């Protein structure tokens, strides 16, 4: 009986609300820095490439953190066949140009490994689905690097939710 009560109490305390990202660090979409919005728009355009191989080539210059290898010379080996392929296949269900529904901005101590690891401010940006298409908006995370010796421009660091 005690075990059943303990399990019930845990289930009540750990609800889906606990898994949702806090809105504490949300900012209005209008306050999204222009250079971050430009990278978001570029990512959406990249997803409209004629094929997945072209998409990957076009994506590499704006990819960063854990999406690239530690040397920063290529995309992560699994990225194209999983996360990028998912977004490439599903971009047709999302608004274009991207209609931003939410922006969360927070500092990060880092993303990635080796020479390609970056730290800075992360903008997690949710994009709306097209009217009439069921489902939730999808997030794309873009980091503005700070203090990196060579990486100075915003980089996409989180994909695969489309």
SULVENHU-V136461 format. One record per backbone hydrogen bond with DSSP energy under -1.0 kcal/mol. CO is the residue of the C=O (numbers start at 1). NH is the residue of the N-H. If there is no record, write none. Layout:
CO,NH  CO,NH
//
This chain:
1,5  2,6  3,7  4,8  5,9  6,10  7,11  8,12  9,13  10,14  13,15  15,18  23,26  25,105  28,31  29,32  33,37  34,38  35,39  36,40  37,41  38,42  39,43  40,44  41,45  42,46  43,47  45,48  46,49  51,55  52,56  53,57  54,58  55,59  56,60  59,62  60,63  62,156  64,67  65,68  67,76  69,72  70,116  74,69  76,79  78,82  79,84  82,86  83,87  84,88  85,89  86,90  87,91  90,93  91,94  93,130  99,128  102,126  103,27  104,124  106,122  108,120  111,118  113,116  114,117  118,111  119,146  120,108  121,144  122,106  123,142  124,104  125,140  126,101  127,138  128,95  130,133  138,127  140,125  141,157  141,158  142,123  143,155  144,121  155,143  156,64  158,141
//
